[in-house]
Amino acid sequence: MAVGLFCFAMPAKHAHAAIALVQTTSTAANSGNTVSVRLTTTSGNLLIIVGGSRNGGTISIGDTAGNTFTLIQNAAFNFTASYVNLYYAKNIIGGSDTITLTDNVGSGNDKHLQVFQYSGLSATNPLDQSTSTTSVVGSGLGIATTTLTTTSSPELLFAAAMVVGVSESSFTAPTGYTVQATTNVSGDSSVGSEDQTVSSAGAQTASMSWTPGAIGTGNGGMDFATFEAAPPTAPTNVSGYAWGNKIGWINFGTSLGGLEVYSSTIQGYAWTENHGWINFGPLPSSTGVVNDGHGNLSGYAWSENLGYINFQGVSIDSNGVFHGVASGTIAGSIQF
């Protein structure tokens, strides 16, 4: 079977928007069955919520703006009587907002609420990886270290830890992290949260050490999650020509359709002098050529004269160069 060679002239790679902590606010109490914070947010941003409780019951998160909060992790410890929960709300509704933690047990139980607003994170699928861990810890020692492997870059690393049986704890972050919030319920429990932005994918570790004002040993739990950056602005109008020895020249220029690379798809048309249009989708009968956001392609392009061309296994690297083999019954195998 003949194999063709494609040469692409791609536009310059667009940079991700910077991941930034816009604001944070927090509160804690051991009276009543709710705690709330008020803030003004920007639409499209991401909210991360840390909810800590020492009540043996359950808590829930809601707000006045109508955002949807998704539970990421629930580190239960102290014989499951205490836990620290991690939530997020993506692509949020902007404006004045009151966020409330509700305790289903009632008054007299420790409640911690920490709210973090970030910009520069994905509005569609921000959560990459998550885990939790628990331990019995002593003063100055770390809550058990936990590790995740991220799949994209850049990413936000976020960890939240809670300790009970202690008084007025202060938290210390490991190298690279910054403690962004600490809440205390005097003589009983403390919650600390840390973050870091990393520029490369791979194994990532979180831990946190603490020093209490009283009592040397307590029970602790920690949630750890990673969040993907918003995709770069879509490059427009891929230019230049490609050649396949069974297809001939393919024109990606704007004068005859044009092709655009997005974080989730490749869309538009390419033109072949010998075989007419090739539609990259989306198509009535399929999703077209799909990008998983990390440059891994799948799905099909379609031509009236060439039929389907399968892009499963083809990828685009950080320099905009395609790799792999696309294939079709009529088009044959095309080596990138």
C-alpha positions in Angstrom: 0.0 0.0 0.0 1.4 3.4 -0.9 2.3 5.8 1.8 2.0 9.6 1.4 3.9 12.3 3.2 2.1 15.4 4.4 3.8 18.7 5.1 1.9 21.3 7.1 2.5 25.0 7.5 0.9 25.8 10.9 0.4 29.1 12.6 2.4 29.9 15.7 1.4 28.0 18.8 -0.7 30.2 21.1 0.2 30.5 24.8 -2.2 29.5 27.6 -3.6 32.2 29.7 -1.9 32.5 33.0 -3.4 30.6 36.0 -4.1 33.2 38.7 -5.7 33.2 42.2 -8.1 36.1 41.9 -9.3 36.2 45.5 -9.9 34.0 48.6 -12.2 34.4 51.6 -12.9 32.1 54.6 -14.6 31.6 57.9 -15.1 29.0 60.7 -17.4 28.6 63.6 -18.8 26.0 66.1 -22.2 27.5 66.5 -25.3 27.3 64.3 -25.6 24.9 61.4 -24.4 27.2 58.6 -21.4 29.4 57.8 -21.3 31.8 54.8 -19.0 34.1 52.9 -19.8 36.9 50.4 -17.8 37.9 47.4 -18.1 39.3 43.9 -16.9 36.9 41.2 -16.1 37.1 37.5 -18.1 34.9 35.1 -16.2 32.0 33.5 -13.8 31.6 36.4 -13.4 28.6 38.6 -14.3 28.3 42.3 -12.6 25.8 44.6 -14.3 25.3 47.9 -12.9 23.6 51.0 -15.4 22.5 53.6 -14.2 21.1 56.9 -16.4 19.5 59.6 -16.1 17.8 62.9 -19.7 16.5 63.4 -20.1 12.9 62.2 -22.8 14.0 59.8 -22.7 15.5 56.3 -22.3 19.0 54.9 -23.4 20.6 51.6 -22.3 23.6 49.6 -24.6 26.1 47.8 -24.7 29.7 46.7 -27.1 32.5 45.7 -25.7 32.8 42.1 -26.9 29.3 41.1 -23.5 27.7 40.5 -23.2 23.9 40.6 -20.7 22.6 43.1 -19.1 19.1 42.4 -17.5 17.1 45.2 -14.0 16.1 44.3 -12.7 14.3 47.5 -13.8 13.6 51.0 -11.0 12.8 53.4 -12.7 11.2 56.4 -10.7 10.6 59.6 -10.9 10.5 63.4 -13.1 7.4 63.2 -15.0 9.1 60.3 -16.2 11.8 62.7 -14.2 14.5 60.9 -13.6 15.2 57.3 -12.3 17.8 54.9 -14.2 18.0 51.6 -13.0 19.6 48.3 -15.5 21.0 45.7 -15.3 23.0 42.5 -17.7 25.0 40.4 -16.6 25.6 36.8 -17.5 28.4 34.3 -19.2 30.2 37.2 -21.9 32.8 37.0 -20.4 36.2 37.8 -21.6 38.9 40.2 -22.4 39.2 43.8 -22.6 35.8 45.5 -23.0 34.3 48.9 -21.6 30.8 49.4 -22.9 28.7 52.3 -21.8 25.5 54.0 -24.7 23.7 55.7 -24.2 21.1 58.5 -27.0 18.5 58.7 -26.3 17.7 62.4 -26.9 21.1 63.9 -25.2 23.7 66.1 -22.2 23.2 68.3 -20.0 21.4 65.6 -16.9 22.8 64.0 -17.5 24.1 60.5 -14.8 25.5 58.1 -15.4 27.2 54.8 -12.7 28.4 52.5 -13.4 29.8 49.0 -10.9 30.4 46.2 -11.5 32.0 42.8 -9.1 31.3 40.0 -8.8 32.6 36.4 -7.1 30.9 33.5 -8.5 27.4 34.2 -10.6 25.3 31.8 -14.3 26.3 31.7 -15.4 22.8 30.4 -13.3 20.1 32.0 -11.0 21.6 34.6 -10.5 18.7 36.9 -7.6 16.4 35.9 -6.6 14.2 38.9 -7.5 13.9 42.6 -6.9 11.8 45.7 -7.1 12.0 49.5 -5.1 10.7 52.5 -5.5 10.6 56.3 -3.1 10.1 59.2 -2.3 10.6 62.9 0.2 13.4 63.0 2.3 15.2 65.6 3.3 18.8 65.9 5.7 19.9 63.2 5.2 16.7 61.2 3.5 16.5 57.8 0.1 15.0 57.0 0.9 12.0 54.9 2.4 12.9 51.5 0.3 11.9 48.5 1.3 11.9 44.8 -0.7 12.3 41.5 0.4 12.2 37.9 -0.9 15.1 35.8 -1.7 14.7 32.1 -1.4 18.3 30.8 0.5 21.5 31.3 0.3 24.0 32.8 -1.8 22.9 35.8 -2.9 24.2 39.2 -2.1 21.9 42.1 -4.4 22.4 45.1 -4.3 20.7 48.5 -6.4 21.2 51.7 -5.6 19.7 55.1 -7.6 19.5 58.3 -6.4 18.5 61.8 -8.5 18.0 64.9 -7.7 17.7 68.6 -5.4 20.7 68.4 -5.6 24.4 69.0 -4.9 27.3 66.7 -2.7 25.4 64.2 -0.5 27.2 61.7 0.4 25.3 58.4 3.6 25.3 56.5 3.7 24.4 52.8 6.5 22.4 51.1 8.8 24.0 48.6 6.9 25.4 45.6 3.6 25.7 47.4 2.0 28.7 49.1 -0.4 28.5 52.0 -3.4 30.6 50.8 -5.8 30.2 53.7 -6.0 29.0 57.3 -9.1 28.7 59.5 -9.2 27.7 63.2 -11.9 26.8 65.7 -10.2 27.5 69.0 -9.1 24.4 70.9 -10.5 22.0 68.4 -9.8 22.0 64.7 -7.9 23.8 61.9 -7.9 23.8 58.1 -5.1 25.0 55.8 -5.0 25.2 52.0 -2.1 25.5 49.6 -1.6 25.8 45.9 1.1 25.8 43.2 1.1 26.1 39.4 3.4 23.7 37.5 4.5 24.1 33.9 5.1 20.4 33.0 3.0 17.2 33.3 4.1 14.3 35.4 4.2 13.1 39.0 3.2 15.8 41.5 3.4 15.6 45.3 1.5 17.4 48.0 2.0 17.5 51.8 1.6 20.0 54.6 3.1 20.3 58.1 1.5 22.1 61.0 2.3 23.4 64.5 -0.5 23.6 67.0 -0.8 26.1 69.8 -1.7 23.3 72.2 -1.9 19.5 72.3 0.9 17.7 70.5 -0.9 15.1 68.5 -4.0 15.1 66.3 -5.8 13.3 63.5 -5.6 14.7 60.1 -6.8 14.4 56.5 -5.8 16.0 53.2 -7.5 16.3 49.8 -5.3 16.9 46.7 -6.5 17.8 43.2 -5.1 19.2 40.0 -6.8 21.4 37.5 -6.1 22.0 33.8 -5.5 25.4 32.2 -7.9 26.9 29.8 -6.9 26.0 26.2 -5.0 28.5 24.1 -7.0 30.7 21.8 -7.7 28.6 18.7 -5.3 29.2 15.9 -7.1 30.2 12.7 -6.8 29.3 9.1 -4.1 26.7 8.8 -2.2 27.6 5.7 0.0 25.8 3.1 -0.2 22.6 1.2 0.0 18.8 1.9 1.0 16.0 -0.4 -0.1 12.4 -0.6 1.0 10.1 -3.3 -2.5 8.6 -3.7 -4.3 11.9 -3.2 -2.1 14.7 -4.7 -1.9 18.2 -3.4 -4.2 19.3 -0.5 -4.7 23.1 0.0 -5.4 24.4 3.5 -5.4 28.0 2.5 -8.2 30.5 3.2 -9.0 31.0 -0.4 -10.5 27.5 -0.5 -12.1 26.9 2.8 -9.5 26.8 5.5 -8.8 24.6 8.5 -8.8 25.6 12.2 -7.3 23.7 15.2 -9.2 23.9 18.4 -8.6 22.4 21.8 -11.4 19.8 21.3 -11.8 19.5 17.5 -10.2 20.3 14.1 -12.8 22.0 12.0 -13.1 23.3 8.4 -12.3 22.1 4.9 -9.2 21.2 2.9 -9.3 21.2 -0.9 -7.8 18.6 -3.2 -7.4 19.3 -6.9 -8.1 15.7 -7.8 -10.7 14.7 -5.2 -12.5 17.8 -4.1 -13.3 18.8 -0.5 -12.2 17.0 2.7 -14.4 18.0 5.6 -12.8 17.7 9.0 -16.1 18.1 10.8 -18.1 17.9 12.8 -20.2 15.8 10.4 -23.8 14.8 10.4 -22.8 11.1 10.9 -19.9 11.6 13.3 -18.0 14.1 15.5 -15.4 14.7 12.8 -11.7 14.9 13.8 -11.5 15.3 17.6 -8.7 16.8 19.7 -8.6 15.5 23.3 -7.0 18.9 24.4 -3.5 17.3 24.7 -2.9 17.0 20.9 -4.1 13.4 20.6 -6.5 13.1 17.6 -9.3 10.7 16.8 -12.4 10.5 14.7 -12.8 10.9 10.9 -12.6 13.4 8.1 -14.9 13.0 5.2 -14.7 13.4 1.4 -17.4 12.7 -1.1 -14.8 11.0 -3.4 -12.4 9.6 -0.8 -14.9 8.5 1.9 -13.8 8.5 5.6 -10.2 9.2 6.6 -9.5 7.8 10.1 -7.3 10.1 12.4 -7.2 7.7 15.3 -3.6 7.6 16.6 -2.6 10.9 14.9 -1.2 13.6 17.2 -0.1 17.2 17.1 3.0 18.1 19.2 3.8 21.4 20.9 5.4 22.7 17.7 2.3 22.1 15.6 3.7 19.1 13.8 1.5 16.1 13.1 2.6 12.6 13.9 1.2 9.1 13.1 -0.8 7.5 10.3 -4.3 8.5 9.0 -6.0 5.9 6.8 -9.0 5.4 4.6 -10.3 2.7 2.3 -9.8 4.8 -0.8 -7.3 7.3 0.5 -4.9 4.6 1.7 -2.4 5.1 4.5 -1.1 8.6 5.0 2.1 8.9 7.1 2.6 12.2 8.9 
